[in-house]
Amino acid sequence: MRTARKKVIGTGCYYHLMNRLAGYKHDHPFTDVDREYGMRLVNKLADYYLLEFISMCWMGNHFHIVLYAPSQAELPVNEVITARYNRYYNERLDKMIESDDTACAAVAAKMIDISHFMKNFQQAFVVYYNRAHNRRGHLWADRFKSVILDRTGALWAAVKYVELNPVRAELVADPADYRHSTWGWFCGSGKHLFADSFYKHLRHCKESVANCSMQELIALFRGELARTMSYEAGQSGEELNETVQKAKKGVSMPLRYLRRTRHWTDGGIIGSKEFVLNVAMHFVKDKEKLLNKQFSCGRTDVGEYLYCFKRLRAIAP
């Protein structure tokens, strides 16, 4: 029986979204062209939806997206809504007008809905993929997965997790060298697909980066990627600090990432213990049982504790 998707209502919320292809686990059928199309398709839809995209990565059989879904209170004026709608549906004769408050409200509600976005996005990609590969039938293995993220700690760590996927899969030694992710795209072209949202949201993750410029934030994020790779490769002390400082200056560090985690795809809700409890209260009937629940907990390489709402089952490597 399908369960209702957990979505935060009434306030803005961060999500990690992902889905993978149907088929054998070790099949990786996406070509470079497919992944390029996926990147451009999401970028095109970002011009229509009011969702604020932060990070994305396309692998050989799945994709990851991190975004912010605004609340109703954050909706822009009708002029912005109608401009996005009419620009996207430029072939329609019945253009939406600013004075139609009912129509604008209905469209805006869909523009901030992750389910509406994922339905359109996944259907559009299936149409492309089936046509390009002379196939038919369903493509995705299941419903897409969504994990609710706490802005303080979990968001920053989730973006790092997404951008480090190709390193974990041993496709590249440095995430900057992987062209099918927002970080690799940025490092290769000098243009971040979601620059405004990346800067807007990541600089509010931590007090230490709140007043950073875009250039400073990019340098710090590059350093954090290197720190995580170095830490999990066994470096420590001066060696680790030297790696981070070189990375901040733009030096590529060919390091191997040795550990992977399933929390970012199967976790449900991730963040501080207080955040996880507060969000889970909206979805759990037995409040007393929730308060006594032991959450999975992990410590990041910078000493932050992150809690996970869903206890993951162990699987064979």
N, C-alpha and C positions, 0 to 999 in steps of 0.2 A: 504494500500500500504506500502510495506516494505521500510524503509528509510535506507540510507547508514550508516553503523556503524561509529561513530566518533573515528578515530585513528590519532594520531599525526605522521606525516611523516617528516623525515629529522632530527629528534633529538630523543634521548631516552625519554621514557615516563613511568610513573607509572600508573597502573590500579588496580581497584578493580573489580573483576569478580565474578558473582554469577548466580545461576539458581536454580529453585525449581521444584519439581515433579508436574505432572498433577494430578488432583483429588481434593478431598475436602480439604479446607484450613486447617482444624484441624487434618487431617490424618498425621501420622508420621511413615511411613512404614519402613524406614531404620533401620535395626537391627545393633547391634554392629559389626557383621561380615561384613555387607555392608559398614559401615563407615570405618572400618579398611581397607577394600579392596580399597575404594576410596582414602584414605590417601596413601596407597602403590602405587596405580596406578599413582597418580600425581608425587610421588617421583621417580618412574621409568621413566616417561616421562621427568622429569627434567634433567635426564641424557642424553637425546637426544636433547631437545630443547636448544637454547641459551638464552631463557627467564630466568630471574633471580628471582626465587621464594622467597618470604619473609615470608608470613604468610598464614595459611589455617585453616579452621574449617568446620567440617561436622556435620550437625544437623539431626533431624529426617526426614526432607523432603526437605532440600536444603543444599547448600555448599557455602563457600566464599573462594576466593583466592586473595591475594595481590601479585603483581609481578612488575618487571621492564622489559620493552621491549627495548632492545638496538637499536640504530640506525645502518644504514649500515656502518657508519664510525667506529663503535665500533666492527665490525665483527673480529673474530680471523683469523689466517692464515689457509690456506687450510688443513694443517696437522691436526688441531683440528677438523675442520668440517668433514673431511673424517673419522677420528677416531670415532667420535660420530655416524656418519651414519652407518659405517660398524659394529660397536659394537651392535647397536640397531637392524640392519637387518643382523645378523650374519649368517642366513641360506641362504641368497641370494648368488648365484654364481657370479653375475656381481658386484663385489665390486667397489666402487667409488675410483678413484685414485687422488692423490694430483695435478697432472699436468693438470687435466681437469678443467680449470678455469670456463668454462661455466656451467658445472654441479655443481661445488662447489658453484657458485654464486646463482644458482637457488635453491639449497637445503638450503643454508644459509638464503635466503629471507623468506623461509617457517619456518625456525627455530626461527625467531624472530617475527613471525606473530601470534597475539593472536587468531585470527579467525581460523587459521590452527590448532593451539594447541587445542582450545576448541572443534573443530569438531572431531578430533581424540580422545580426552579424553572422550567426552560425548558419542560418538559411542561405544568406548571400554567398558565404564561402562554399557551401555544399554545391550550389548551382555552378559556381566557377569550377570547383574541383572535379565534379562529374563530367562537365563539358571538356575540361582540359585533358582528362585521363580516359575519356571514352568509357565511362562507367555509369551505373545508376544504382539507386538505393540509398539507404541511410549511411552516414559517415561517422557520426560521433558515437562513442561507446555507451554513453549514459547522459543523464542531465548534467549540466555544468555544475561545478563545485564553487561555493562561495564561502569565504572566511571573513568574519568581521574583525577589523583591526583597531587596536587602540592607537591613537595618534602619538602618544608619548612612549617611544620604545619600539612597539610592534611595527609601526609603519616603516620606520627607517630600516629595521631588520628585514622586513618583508621585501622591500625594494632591493636590498642587497641580495637576498635569497634569489629573487627573480633574475637579476642581472648576472649572478654567478652560476646559473644553470648550465650554460655551455662549458664552464670550467669543470664542474662536477662530472659532466658526461665525457670529459676528456677530449672535447672537440677542439678546444684552444687552451693555451696556457694562461692567457690574459683575457678577461671579458671585453677589453677594448678591441680585440681582434675578431669578435663575433658580430657580423654585420646584421643579423636578424634579431637584434634586441635594441632597445632605445639607447642603452649606453654604448654599444658597439656602433650604432648608427651615428651617434653624436661624435664619438672619437674618430670615426672615419670621414665624416662630412663636415664636422664643426657645427652642425645644427641639431639641436635636441628636438625631437618631434613634439614633445609636450613641455617645452621649456618653462612656460609661464606657470603651469600647474606644479611641475617639479620644484621650482623655486618657491612658489607660494606655500606649498604644504610641507616640504622637508625642512624648511628653515624654522618651522614652528614645532618640530619634533623634539628639539632639545634647546635649552636655554643658551648653550654655548654657541649655537649657530643662528640665533634669532636675528642678529644684526649683521649677518654676513651679506656680502654682495653675491651675485650669481657666480662670478669667477671664484670667489672664496669658497662658496658652497660646493662647487664642482671639484675644487682641489681637495677639500675635506672628504667628500664622498669617495674620490679616487683613493685617498689615503685609507679610508675605512675598508674599501674593497681589498686593498693590499694587506691591511692589518688582519682581516678575517682569514685570508688565504695563508698568510704567514703563520698565524697563531695555530691554525689547524694542520699546518705542515710541520709543526714542532719547533718553530722558532720562538725565542723568548728574549727578554732583556734588551740589550743594546742592538742585537741583530734585528729584532722585530722593529724597534724604533727607527733604525736606519732604513729598513724597507719602507716603512710608512712615510718617512720624510722624502725619500726618493720618489715615491708614488705621487705625493702631493705636487711635486715639481713636474710631473708628467712622464717620469721614467717608467717604462713598461717592465713589470716584474713577472718573469715566466715561472710562476709557482703553481704547484699542483694542489688542488683542493681535495682533502682526504675524507671528508665526512658529509653525508647528506641527511636531510630530515624530511619527514612526511607531515609535520605539523602544518606547513603552509598550504597544503592541499586538502588535508582531512581534519584540520583542527577545530573548525566551527567558529570559535571566538578566541582571539589571542590578544594579550595585553597584560597590564598590571592586574593583580588579584581583585582589586576594587572595581576596575573596569569590567572584567569578565563577569563578576557577580551582578553588577548593575544591569548589564545587557542581558544576561541569562535570565534574570527575573521576569523579563517580558515574554519568555518562551516556555518556562518551566511551571507546571501546575503545583508541584510539591515544593513550596518555598523552603520549608524546614529541611527537607532532604538536600536541597541545593546548598544551604548554608553549611551543612556538614560534609559536603562532597570534597574529596581530595583531588585537586586539579593537578594535571601533569605540569611540571615546572622545569625550566631550563635556565641556565645562566649564560649570557652572551660573553664574547671575548672582552668586552669593556665593563663587565661586572654587573650588567642589568639583569634582573630576574623577569622572565616572561612566563605567564601562566596560560594553559590551554584548556578550554571548556570540555572538549571531547577526549577521553582517554583512548589513546591509539593502541590497537592490538598489534602485538609483535608479529612480524612476517619473516619468512626465511629470506636471507640475502640472495 
